[in-house]
Amino acid sequence: MIGEPPLCDTCKHLNRGILGWWKCKAYPDGIPEKIFWGDVDHHKPYKGDNGIQYEPMEE
């Protein structure tokens, strides 16, 4: 069964130009697995996120 895509996939801070592990403005060295897999709600601050949380992409 295929689950929901990571919340990161719809975040405006995701760096879509980088190959390899997912990176973003909040986590330029790589998004923590707990956020990526949805174990942590990144609508709220999380350690090391540089004060940047999830925001949906603008249409």
C-alpha positions in Angstrom: 0.0 0.0 0.0 1.3 3.4 -0.9 0.9 6.1 1.8 0.6 9.8 1.6 3.5 11.8 0.1 5.7 13.6 2.7 4.4 17.0 3.8 7.7 18.3 2.6 6.6 17.6 -1.0 4.1 20.5 -0.8 6.2 22.9 1.2 7.4 26.2 -0.3 10.8 25.9 1.5 11.8 22.6 -0.2 14.9 22.9 -2.3 13.7 21.1 -5.5 16.9 21.7 -7.4 19.1 19.4 -5.2 19.6 15.7 -6.0 19.9 13.2 -3.2 18.4 13.4 0.2 15.7 16.1 0.6 16.9 19.5 1.7 15.1 22.8 2.5 15.6 26.2 3.9 14.9 24.9 7.4 17.3 21.9 7.0 19.9 22.7 4.4 21.9 19.6 5.4 19.0 17.3 5.1 15.4 17.0 6.4 15.2 14.9 9.6 13.5 11.5 9.0 10.9 12.2 11.7 9.7 15.3 9.8 10.0 13.6 6.4 8.0 10.6 7.4 5.4 12.6 9.3 6.2 11.4 12.8 6.6 15.1 13.7 4.2 17.9 12.7 6.3 20.5 11.2 3.6 23.1 11.3 5.1 23.7 14.7 8.8 24.5 15.6 11.1 21.5 15.7 14.7 21.4 16.9 17.2 22.7 14.4 14.7 24.1 11.9 16.2 27.6 12.0 12.8 29.2 12.8 11.3 27.9 9.5 8.3 25.6 9.5 6.0 24.1 6.9 4.3 26.5 4.6 2.3 25.4 1.5 3.5 26.2 -2.0 1.9 29.2 -3.5 -0.2 28.5 -6.5 
